[in-house]
Amino acid sequence: MRPMEQAWQTARRHLLPDTATPQEVQDVRRVFFMGAYSLYQLHQAAEQVSAADSAMFHDVIERELRMFAATVGTELEAKV
């Protein structure tokens, strides 16, 4: 069982065009796994603190991710 690989394959089907070169696929796969690893590390850190701090930590991350999603492709991307 390789859930991250399965998630990558799903993301690849939905996000990359069929015309993506092997190098582009490899680059995007690496970025996908780097992001997944970063989230794993954040999750591990959140488990080391109190429940209240962990909940606050998750709320902060959720707000940041929602802001990213809301600003992708706009002049605010990477500025807020």
C-alpha positions as CSV (number, residue, x, y, z in Angstrom):
1,M,0.0,0.0,0.0
2,R,1.4,3.4,-1.1
3,P,-1.2,6.0,-0.3
4,M,1.0,9.0,-1.3
5,E,1.9,7.4,-4.6
6,Q,-1.8,6.9,-5.2
7,A,-2.5,10.5,-4.3
8,W,0.3,11.6,-6.7
9,Q,-1.2,9.5,-9.5
10,T,-4.6,11.1,-8.9
11,A,-3.1,14.6,-8.9
12,R,-1.1,13.9,-12.0
13,R,-4.2,12.8,-13.9
14,H,-6.1,16.0,-12.9
15,L,-3.3,18.6,-13.0
16,L,-0.8,17.7,-15.7
17,P,-1.6,17.8,-19.4
18,D,-1.0,14.7,-21.5
19,T,1.7,16.7,-23.3
20,A,3.9,17.1,-20.1
21,T,7.4,16.0,-20.8
22,P,9.0,13.3,-18.6
23,Q,11.2,16.0,-17.0
24,E,8.1,18.1,-16.2
25,V,6.4,15.1,-14.7
26,Q,9.4,14.3,-12.6
27,D,9.8,17.9,-11.4
28,V,6.1,18.2,-10.4
29,R,6.2,14.7,-8.7
30,R,9.2,15.9,-6.6
31,V,7.4,19.1,-5.6
32,F,4.3,17.1,-4.7
33,F,6.2,14.8,-2.4
34,M,8.2,17.7,-0.9
35,G,4.9,19.4,-0.1
36,A,3.5,16.1,1.4
37,Y,6.6,15.7,3.5
38,S,6.4,19.3,4.8
39,L,2.8,18.6,5.8
40,Y,3.9,15.4,7.5
41,Q,6.5,17.3,9.5
42,L,4.0,20.0,10.5
43,H,1.6,17.2,11.6
44,Q,4.4,15.6,13.7
45,A,5.2,18.9,15.3
46,A,1.5,19.5,16.1
47,E,1.4,16.2,18.0
48,Q,4.1,17.4,20.3
49,V,2.1,20.2,21.9
50,S,-1.1,20.5,23.9
51,A,-4.5,19.8,22.3
52,A,-5.3,23.6,22.3
53,D,-2.0,24.5,20.7
54,S,-2.4,21.8,18.2
55,A,-5.9,23.0,17.2
56,M,-4.6,26.5,16.9
57,F,-1.7,25.3,14.8
58,H,-4.0,23.4,12.4
59,D,-6.3,26.5,12.1
60,V,-3.3,28.7,11.1
61,I,-2.2,26.1,8.5
62,E,-5.8,25.9,7.2
63,R,-6.1,29.7,6.8
64,E,-2.7,29.8,5.0
65,L,-3.8,27.1,2.6
66,R,-7.1,28.7,1.9
67,M,-5.4,32.0,1.3
68,F,-3.0,30.3,-1.2
69,A,-5.9,28.7,-3.0
70,A,-7.9,32.0,-3.1
71,T,-5.0,34.0,-4.6
72,V,-3.5,31.5,-7.1
73,G,-3.3,33.3,-10.5
74,T,-4.0,36.7,-9.0
75,E,-1.8,39.7,-8.3
76,L,-1.9,38.7,-4.7
77,E,-0.3,35.3,-5.2
78,A,2.7,34.9,-2.8
79,K,2.1,38.3,-1.4
80,V,-0.4,37.6,1.4
